[in-house]
Structure formats: structure tokens, C-alpha cells
Amino acid sequence: IQSVRDDVSFQNLPKNRLRPWGWSPASHRLLEPLKESCSPDFQNSPVYRWKPEHKEICSRKFALEILKSIPSEISLSPALFPKICKTREDIEDCIARWGKIMVKAPWSSSGRGLQRVTKFPVIEKVWEKLLGIINEQGYAVVEPLLDKVLDMAFQFKITRGKIEYIGISRFFSDKKGQYQGNFLNGWNVSASSGLFFSEIEPETVQYAETLPEIFTPHLIKALESSEFAQLYDGNFGVDILIFRDENGELKVNPCLEINVRQNMGLLSLQFEKFVTPEKTAVFRTFYQPGKFFSEFVQEMKREFPLQVKDFRIDSGFFSLTPIREETLFGAYLLVAE
């Protein structure tokens, strides 16, 4: 990117707009030489210059404010709303209230900056991590550790203060909350297909499919009425958590966090265009300590040979990233037969 940015002839070429994965002080510094040749529309957009307020709309605290604006009769019970904690005593109060908790850094992504607290008394090594978040970022966001059933996200685009709903992304994460991948073309992926580790109950799928119609109008209204509409332009996603309450009933947190950037969910919606429509699939990232991506690719090609039909992947394994001998990370599609 730097070599392209520093090419004087490219700097002077007229451009429409710049769309990095996400805006930050670092991305602004990197792309600064290209801004003057962009269109007036981009130069007048709220993302043309970095402002201190941009940091706040990227925080989990801002997501909590939007959550609180959704009518309580359809949303998460206020008793389960996350708490802003600035001291050890604040976190201890949350433990006394909820028992097992999840502690989150205000600014992090892809499931990083999370610390589950499930064993009591909490050992000093864990307290060091929790208080480290507060010392580094000013506070921590603490929420009850819920009985998670399913992850999903609503994907949006905002242009000149107006928000457009794009679609659902159906993602999955590990026990620590770190991103693992996305389902493509629906959730109907069972253990027997070889694509995932467990079957999702039809009741859960049916419940999840009703949520966009219920919640997207409220999210759009809340975000368009907030400072977000004046501060951001581009794609973003709102993570949703479906869980079972103490009575075993399905419930939802309709605004777990807001990803103010491009994200893997948006990418997965684009990948769906390359898969036979009636076929379910997964988009996954790869990292296995001690194993090269090239080894994994050869194994998967043998087990799931690629089949193409009408210029789309009909079944099998397809690598999305370069396959070099010593590459440790990768991404791929796996389409059910």
C-alpha cells in the first residue's frame, strides 16, 4: 500500500473515494497523500478527517447507549444490560449480581479484548488482566455470561446520514468469543454435512430469521438520531446475540456491539454470490499452531474436491488466500454436497 501511495503519478489521478477496512488515525496518516485527488463528495464526507468523536462511536459504550434506546418490551431485559466498570469494586458488584461474567475492553475487534470470569474467587492473575483493561482504556464493559445459542449480525450502509439495511451475516465464534467464520446461504448446516461441529435447532433458526424485521427499524432510527449519523459514512455491522434465559426461552441482545468498519460479515455476503444459491456453505479462517496452511489445503482438497456448476461453487473446498509453503494463516470456503 505504501508503494502505491507514494507513487506521485497515482497520487495525482482523480479518485472517487477511499475505503479502507476501517478508519483510524493510522489509516488516515497512511492515506493522507491520496485525499486531495478524491472527489468533492468524499472530501465533504464525515470520514475525510479523523476527529476525537470518531473514537467514541467505535466503543462498546456507544453500542450500550444504542441498546438502551430500543423499546424494552422487545429488547434485552434491563437487568442484563452491560455495566461500565472503572474499579475493581465495580467488577466485584457485577460478580455479586450475575455470577459468571464477560469483561470486555471498550475498543477491540474480532472477539479480542475479552476475558471470561467463571471461577471464584477470582485469582490475582485474572484481576491483573481485568484491571489492565481499565488502566489502559479508562474503563471496562462488564456483562453477564449468557447461555449463548447463536451469533448473527445485521449489516448496514450509511450515506449522508441515511442508513440502508443490507442483510444478515450468520457468524460463529469460539468459546472465548473470537471470530471463527460465517455460514453462507442460511443456517441449515448440520454435523452430517462435514461443515460444522453441531446442528442448529430449527426453532433457533426460525427465531433468528424473525429478528431483522423486528429490530432493524429501531436500530436505524436510533443511529440516525445519534451523533453516529454526522460522524460516519460507509459500511458497518451490528452484532446480535441469541441466548436462552433461566427458563430455557430464546432471548436476544439486539445490539451487542457495533463494528464501525468493513467486516467479515459483509465479506461473507459477497462470497454468497459465488456459491450455488441452494447450497449451504461456510467461510472460515485457518490457524492451527504447528501446522502450515498448505498442509491443510492439500488435506481438504482430497476430502472435499471442488465442483463448479454454472460458474459457481457447487460443492467442495476452495482456498481464498495465497497458498505458500510456510504460510500459517489462511481463509477458505467449504460448500456442502
C-alpha positions, -999 to 999 in steps of 0.1 A, spaced: 0 0 0 28 24 9 45 20 -25 12 28 -43 5 57 -20 40 72 -27 36 69 -65 33 106 -75 15 98 -108 -11 77 -88 -15 104 -62 -25 129 -90 -50 106 -106 -86 116 -100 -103 92 -75 -139 89 -62 -133 80 -25 -111 60 -2 -125 29 15 -100 12 39 -111 -17 60 -117 8 88 -108 44 96 -84 52 124 -56 78 130 -32 53 114 -52 47 83 -57 85 79 -20 90 81 -13 63 56 -38 76 30 -33 113 35 -13 118 3 -43 104 -18 -70 126 -3 -66 157 -24 -73 139 -56 -105 124 -43 -140 137 -53 -157 167 -36 -183 142 -23 -156 123 -3 -138 155 8 -171 167 23 -179 134 40 -176 129 78 -148 104 74 -124 127 54 -107 138 86 -102 120 119 -119 136 149 -118 126 186 -155 119 184 -149 91 159 -132 70 187 -164 72 208 -188 58 182 -164 28 178 -167 19 215 -187 -7 233 -201 21 255 -217 37 224 -233 3 215 -247 1 250 -263 36 245 -280 24 213 -291 -8 231 -308 12 258 -328 32 232 -346 1 218 -381 -4 234 -376 -27 265 -407 -48 257 -389 -63 227 -353 -60 237 -329 -73 264 -341 -71 299 -326 -40 316 -314 -63 344 -290 -78 319 -277 -46 305 -238 -43 305 -223 -21 331 -194 4 328 -168 -5 354 -139 18 364 -127 0 395 -122 -35 410 -151 -28 433 -174 -22 403 -165 -55 388 -170 -73 421 -205 -58 422 -212 -73 388 -200 -107 400 -223 -104 431 -252 -96 408 -247 -120 380 -221 -146 390 -202 -156 358 -194 -125 337 -177 -114 305 -153 -84 308 -147 -65 276 -122 -38 266 -141 -7 252 -121 -8 220 -112 -42 204 -124 -63 175 -130 -99 162 -135 -112 197 -102 -98 211 -101 -79 244 -125 -103 261 -120 -120 294 -144 -146 308 -147 -148 346 -162 -182 356 -142 -194 386 -144 -179 421 -127 -164 440 -110 -146 411 -73 -152 411 -49 -123 411 -36 -132 376 -71 -127 362 -75 -95 382 -43 -82 366 -59 -86 332 -92 -70 342 -76 -40 359 -51 -38 330 -81 -31 306 -93 -3 330 -58 12 333 -52 11 295 -86 23 283 -102 40 312 -130 15 319 -142 -20 311 -176 -31 299 -190 -60 320 -220 -81 312 -235 -114 324 -221 -145 308 -252 -157 289 -261 -191 276 -253 -183 240 -271 -202 213 -263 -183 181 -244 -154 167 -255 -131 139 -251 -96 127 -272 -70 108 -252 -53 80 -258 -17 71 -245 12 50 -248 48 59 -246 76 33 -251 113 42 -268 104 74 -293 79 59 -289 42 68 -297 13 44 -301 -23 57 -281 -47 36 -287 -82 51 -279 -108 78 -245 -123 83 -245 -155 102 -212 -159 120 -198 -182 146 -171 -178 173 -152 -200 197 -158 -203 235 -137 -173 241 -158 -152 217 -132 -149 190 -144 -149 154 -142 -183 135 -162 -178 103 -196 -174 87 -224 -195 74 -234 -188 38 -269 -192 23 -286 -198 56 -280 -217 88 -290 -252 75 -257 -267 81 -257 -300 101 -229 -321 116 -235 -347 89 -225 -323 61 -190 -322 74 -191 -284 75 -196 -276 111 -194 -291 146 -231 -291 156 -266 -289 142 -286 -258 149 -321 -264 161 -349 -254 137 -366 -235 165 -335 -213 168 -332 -207 131 -369 -197 129 -365 -173 158 -333 -158 143 -350 -152 109 -377 -130 125 -352 -106 141 -343 -83 112 -379 -72 107 -383 -66 144 -350 -48 152 -335 -31 121 -361 -2 121 -353 5 158 -316 4 152 -318 26 121 -339 52 140 -316 52 170 -284 55 149 -298 82 125 -309 102 156 -274 100 172 -241 116 166 -232 85 145 -251 99 116 -230 130 115 -197 112 121 -196 82 99 -201 73 62 -198 37 49 -205 1 59 -209 -12 94 -224 -42 113 -243 -47 145 -236 -79 163 -266 -98 178 -265 -125 205 -293 -151 208 -293 -169 241 -315 -190 264 -327 -174 297 -330 -192 330 -364 -207 318 -349 -221 286 -366 -195 264 -349 -179 235 -340 -142 241 -318 -117 222 -294 -89 228 -301 -69 196 -270 -46 199 -241 -65 214 -216 -43 196 -213 -21 166 -185 -27 141 -179 7 125 -159 -6 96 -159 -32 69 -162 -66 85 -161 -103 78 -199 -105 77 -201 -80 48 -174 -101 31 -194 -133 36 -224 -117 19 -203 -111 -12 -190 -147 -11 -226 -160 -12 -227 -147 -48 -201 -173 -58 -219 -203 -43 -248 -222 -59 -278 -205 -42 -295 -236 -28 -262 -249 -13 -252 -241 23 -215 -233 30 -191 -219 55 -165 -192 51 -137 -199 77 -103 -186 87 -75 -210 94 -48 -210 121 -35 -242 138 -3 -238 158 24 -260 143 6 -266 110 10 -248 77 -19 -237 57 -5 -255 26 -8 -289 45 -43 -281 55 -52 -272 19 -39 -305 5 -59 -325 31 -91 -306 24 -88 -309 -14 -85 -346 -11 -115 -349 13 -137 -322 -4 -129 -320 -41 -140 -288 -58 -171 -290 -81 -182 -260 -102 -216 -256 -118 -228 -226 -139 -197 -206 -128 -204 -211 -91 -190 -234 -65 -214 -263 -62 -195 -283 -36 -161 -288 -21 -131 -268 -8 -118 -235 -22 -89 -215 -8 -94 -177 -7 -58 -168 3 -24 -174 -14 -10 -209 -6 27 -205 2 47 -233 17 52 -218 51 20 -197 55 4 -202 89 -29 -183 83 -55 -187 56 -92 -184 47 -114 -207 27 -149 -217 16 -164 -251 21 -196 -259 3 -219 -288 13 -227 -315 -13 
